[in-house]
Amino acid sequence: MRGQTNQPAWRTLLDYIRPFQTALLAGGLLSLVTAATGLALPLAVRQLITRLAGSGGITGLLVLMSVLVLANAAVGAGGTFLLERTVSTHGQLLTADKLYAELAATQLLANTDHRP
């Protein structure tokens, strides 16, 4: 499909992404999980402060906070590794010059001088 001048620019970009879609989706999902654990940690800290001011037990919250920190680190590292491995393994297939040539052929960049 590459090289067709009548296809839209988004189709050209999709053609480049297609071989890597599984790794990109997995990396994106891991990034979302990392963000969720990072956002849950302040909520656990707030609950811990509330319990410290009152008379509740804090052991469960300390365990929860530890699990959140470890999960955030592990999932974040896994997602980063996956995405960086995908780029380093397959990055040579997609160079800026090749992509620019494909997009210029679709007339998206035909009137620009912004060559990388």
VODRENGU-368667 format. One line per field, with one value per residue: x, y, z of N, C-alpha, C in turn; residue in three letters. Coordinates in nm, 2 decimals, m for minus. Example, Ala and Ser with C-alpha at 12.3 -4.5 7.8 and 13.67 -1.06 7.14 Angstrom:
2
neast (1.32  1.28)
nnorth (m0.57  m0.22)
nup (0.78  0.71)
caeast (1.23  1.37)
canorth (m0.45  m0.11)
caup (0.78  0.71)
ceast (1.32  1.29)
cnorth (m0.33  0.00)
cup (0.78  0.79)
residu (Ala  Ser)
***
This chain:
116
neast (0.08  0.21  0.33  0.12  m0.03  m0.29  m0.40  m0.51  m0.32  m0.33  m0.37  m0.13  0.04  m0.07  m0.01  0.26  0.26  0.12  0.28  0.38  0.18  0.08  0.28  0.28  0.02  0.03  0.23  0.11  m0.11  0.02  0.14  m0.09  m0.18  0.04  0.01  m0.24  m0.18  0.00  m0.17  m0.34  m0.19  m0.16  m0.42  m0.43  m0.24  m0.37  m0.59  m0.44  m0.34  m0.58  m0.66  m0.45  m0.50  m0.73  m0.85  m0.79  m0.67  m0.35  m0.20  m0.30  m0.32  m0.06  0.05  m0.09  0.00  0.27  0.25  0.13  0.34  0.55  0.42  0.38  0.65  0.74  0.56  0.58  0.85  0.85  0.67  0.82  1.05  0.94  0.85  1.08  1.24  1.09  1.12  1.41  1.45  1.29  1.31  1.48  1.35  1.17  1.24  1.29  1.32  1.21  0.94  0.87  0.89  0.68  0.46  0.48  0.42  0.15  0.05  0.02  0.23  0.32  0.35  0.53  0.84  0.96  1.15  1.29)
nnorth (m0.12  0.12  0.41  0.47  0.74  0.84  0.78  0.89  1.09  0.99  0.72  0.64  0.68  0.49  0.26  0.24  0.20  m0.03  m0.29  m0.28  m0.26  m0.43  m0.42  m0.14  m0.10  m0.26  m0.12  0.13  0.05  m0.04  0.20  0.35  0.20  0.25  0.52  0.52  0.38  0.56  0.78  0.68  0.66  0.92  0.94  0.72  0.81  1.04  0.91  0.78  0.99  1.09  0.87  0.86  1.10  1.03  0.74  0.50  0.19  0.16  m0.02  m0.17  0.03  0.11  m0.12  m0.12  0.12  0.05  m0.16  m0.02  0.16  m0.02  m0.16  0.06  0.12  m0.13  m0.18  0.05  0.04  m0.19  m0.12  0.10  m0.04  m0.22  m0.04  0.10  m0.11  m0.19  0.04  0.04  m0.20  m0.20  0.05  0.14  0.08  0.28  0.57  0.93  1.05  0.86  0.86  1.13  1.14  0.97  1.10  1.34  1.25  1.21  1.46  1.61  1.74  1.89  2.16  2.26  2.35  2.21  2.01  1.73)
nup (0.00  0.05  m0.11  m0.27  m0.41  m0.37  m0.13  0.20  0.44  0.70  0.66  0.55  0.77  0.94  0.81  0.86  1.14  1.18  1.18  1.44  1.62  1.83  2.02  2.07  2.16  2.40  2.54  2.57  2.73  2.96  3.03  3.10  3.33  3.50  3.53  3.67  3.91  4.01  4.05  4.24  4.47  4.62  4.71  4.89  5.07  5.17  5.30  5.50  5.65  5.75  5.91  6.09  6.23  6.35  6.51  6.38  6.24  6.07  5.94  5.72  5.52  5.50  5.38  5.15  5.03  4.99  4.81  4.59  4.53  4.46  4.24  4.07  4.00  3.89  3.68  3.53  3.46  3.30  3.09  2.98  2.90  2.71  2.51  2.44  2.35  2.13  1.97  1.94  1.81  1.58  1.49  1.29  1.06  1.02  0.92  0.94  0.69  0.51  0.60  0.56  0.28  0.21  0.32  0.18  m0.07  m0.04  m0.06  0.17  0.29  0.08  0.02  0.20  0.36  0.56  0.61  0.78)
caeast (0.00  0.29  0.37  0.00  m0.05  m0.43  m0.45  m0.49  m0.20  m0.35  m0.35  0.01  0.09  m0.13  0.07  0.39  0.23  0.06  0.36  0.42  0.06  0.07  0.38  0.24  m0.10  0.07  0.30  0.01  m0.19  0.11  0.15  m0.22  m0.17  0.14  m0.06  m0.34  m0.11  0.06  m0.27  m0.40  m0.10  m0.20  m0.55  m0.40  m0.17  m0.48  m0.66  m0.35  m0.34  m0.71  m0.66  m0.35  m0.56  m0.84  m0.81  m0.80  m0.54  m0.28  m0.12  m0.35  m0.29  0.09  0.07  m0.15  0.09  0.39  0.21  0.12  0.48  0.62  0.35  0.41  0.79  0.75  0.48  0.64  0.98  0.81  0.62  0.93  1.14  0.87  0.84  1.22  1.28  1.02  1.19  1.54  1.45  1.23  1.32  1.55  1.25  1.09  1.32  1.22  1.32  1.11  0.81  0.85  0.87  0.55  0.36  0.49  0.35  0.00  0.02  0.00  0.34  0.37  0.39  0.61  0.98  0.99  1.21  1.37)
canorth (0.00  0.23  0.46  0.52  0.89  0.88  0.75  1.00  1.08  0.90  0.58  0.62  0.66  0.37  0.15  0.23  0.16  m0.17  m0.40  m0.26  m0.22  m0.50  m0.36  0.00  m0.11  m0.31  m0.02  0.23  0.00  m0.03  0.34  0.38  0.13  0.32  0.65  0.49  0.36  0.69  0.87  0.62  0.68  1.03  0.91  0.64  0.90  1.12  0.83  0.75  1.11  1.09  0.77  0.90  1.20  0.96  0.62  0.38  0.12  0.21  m0.13  m0.20  0.14  0.11  m0.23  m0.07  0.22  m0.02  m0.23  0.08  0.21  m0.13  m0.18  0.17  0.10  m0.25  m0.17  0.16  m0.01  m0.29  m0.04  0.17  m0.14  m0.26  0.07  0.13  m0.23  m0.18  0.14  0.01  m0.32  m0.17  0.19  0.16  0.06  0.40  0.69  1.05  1.08  0.78  0.90  1.25  1.11  0.91  1.21  1.44  1.19  1.23  1.60  1.67  1.83  1.93  2.30  2.30  2.34  2.17  1.88  1.70)
caup (0.00  0.05  m0.24  m0.34  m0.38  m0.35  0.01  0.30  0.52  0.82  0.62  0.54  0.91  0.99  0.75  0.93  1.27  1.18  1.23  1.58  1.69  1.95  2.12  2.10  2.25  2.53  2.60  2.61  2.84  3.08  3.07  3.17  3.46  3.57  3.57  3.76  4.04  4.06  4.10  4.36  4.59  4.70  4.78  5.00  5.17  5.24  5.40  5.61  5.73  5.82  6.01  6.19  6.31  6.43  6.59  6.30  6.21  5.95  5.88  5.58  5.43  5.47  5.29  5.02  4.97  4.95  4.69  4.49  4.49  4.38  4.12  3.98  3.96  3.81  3.56  3.46  3.40  3.20  2.98  2.92  2.84  2.59  2.41  2.40  2.27  2.00  1.89  1.90  1.73  1.46  1.46  1.16  0.95  1.00  0.93  0.91  0.55  0.45  0.64  0.49  0.14  0.20  0.35  0.07  m0.18  m0.01  m0.07  0.30  0.31  m0.05  0.01  0.31  0.36  0.70  0.60  0.90)
ceast (0.08  0.32  0.24  m0.02  m0.19  m0.48  m0.42  m0.36  m0.21  m0.33  m0.21  0.08  0.05  m0.05  0.20  0.37  0.19  0.15  0.39  0.30  0.04  0.16  0.33  0.12  m0.06  0.15  0.21  m0.07  m0.10  0.13  0.02  m0.22  m0.07  0.08  m0.16  m0.28  m0.05  m0.05  m0.34  m0.32  m0.13  m0.33  m0.52  m0.33  m0.28  m0.55  m0.57  m0.34  m0.47  m0.71  m0.56  m0.42  m0.67  m0.78  m0.81  m0.67  m0.48  m0.20  m0.17  m0.31  m0.14  0.12  0.02  m0.05  0.22  0.36  0.19  0.25  0.55  0.55  0.38  0.55  0.80  0.68  0.54  0.77  0.95  0.76  0.73  1.02  1.07  0.88  0.98  1.27  1.22  1.09  1.33  1.55  1.40  1.24  1.39  1.46  1.18  1.19  1.24  1.22  1.22  0.97  0.78  0.82  0.73  0.44  0.36  0.41  0.19  m0.04  m0.01  0.11  0.40  0.42  0.46  0.76  1.04  1.05  1.30  1.52)
cnorth (0.13  0.28  0.51  0.66  0.93  0.84  0.87  0.98  0.99  0.76  0.55  0.60  0.53  0.25  0.14  0.18  0.01  m0.28  m0.39  m0.24  m0.30  m0.44  m0.22  m0.01  m0.16  m0.20  0.09  0.18  0.00  0.11  0.39  0.32  0.20  0.45  0.62  0.46  0.48  0.79  0.81  0.64  0.80  1.01  0.82  0.72  0.99  1.04  0.79  0.87  1.12  0.99  0.80  1.01  1.14  0.84  0.49  0.32  0.16  0.10  m0.16  m0.09  0.15  0.00  m0.18  0.03  0.15  m0.09  m0.13  0.13  0.10  m0.16  m0.07  0.16  m0.01  m0.23  m0.06  0.12  m0.11  m0.22  0.04  0.07  m0.19  m0.16  0.10  0.01  m0.23  m0.07  0.10  m0.11  m0.28  m0.03  0.22  0.14  0.19  0.52  0.82  1.08  0.99  0.82  1.04  1.23  1.06  1.02  1.32  1.38  1.20  1.37  1.67  1.77  1.89  2.07  2.35  2.28  2.28  2.02  1.85  1.69)
cup (0.00  m0.09  m0.32  m0.30  m0.35  m0.21  0.10  0.38  0.64  0.79  0.60  0.68  0.97  0.93  0.82  1.07  1.28  1.23  1.38  1.67  1.82  2.06  2.16  2.19  2.39  2.60  2.65  2.73  2.97  3.12  3.15  3.31  3.55  3.62  3.68  3.90  4.10  4.11  4.22  4.48  4.67  4.77  4.90  5.11  5.25  5.34  5.52  5.70  5.81  5.93  6.12  6.29  6.40  6.50  6.51  6.28  6.08  5.88  5.74  5.48  5.40  5.37  5.15  4.95  4.92  4.82  4.57  4.44  4.41  4.25  4.02  3.92  3.86  3.67  3.47  3.39  3.28  3.07  2.90  2.84  2.71  2.48  2.35  2.31  2.14  1.91  1.85  1.80  1.59  1.41  1.33  1.04  0.92  1.03  0.90  0.76  0.47  0.47  0.57  0.35  0.12  0.22  0.24  m0.05  m0.16  m0.02  0.06  0.33  0.18  m0.06  0.13  0.29  0.49  0.69  0.72  0.86)
residu (Met  Arg  Gly  Gln  Thr  Asn  Gln  Pro  Ala  Trp  Arg  Thr  Leu  Leu  Asp  Tyr  Ile  Arg  Pro  Phe  Gln  Thr  Ala  Leu  Leu  Ala  Gly  Gly  Leu  Leu  Ser  Leu  Val  Thr  Ala  Ala  Thr  Gly  Leu  Ala  Leu  Pro  Leu  Ala  Val  Arg  Gln  Leu  Ile  Thr  Arg  Leu  Ala  Gly  Ser  Gly  Gly  Ile  Thr  Gly  Leu  Leu  Val  Leu  Met  Ser  Val  Leu  Val  Leu  Ala  Asn  Ala  Ala  Val  Gly  Ala  Gly  Gly  Thr  Phe  Leu  Leu  Glu  Arg  Thr  Val  Ser  Thr  His  Gly  Gln  Leu  Leu  Thr  Ala  Asp  Lys  Leu  Tyr  Ala  Glu  Leu  Ala  Ala  Thr  Gln  Leu  Leu  Ala  Asn  Thr  Asp  His  Arg  Pro)
***
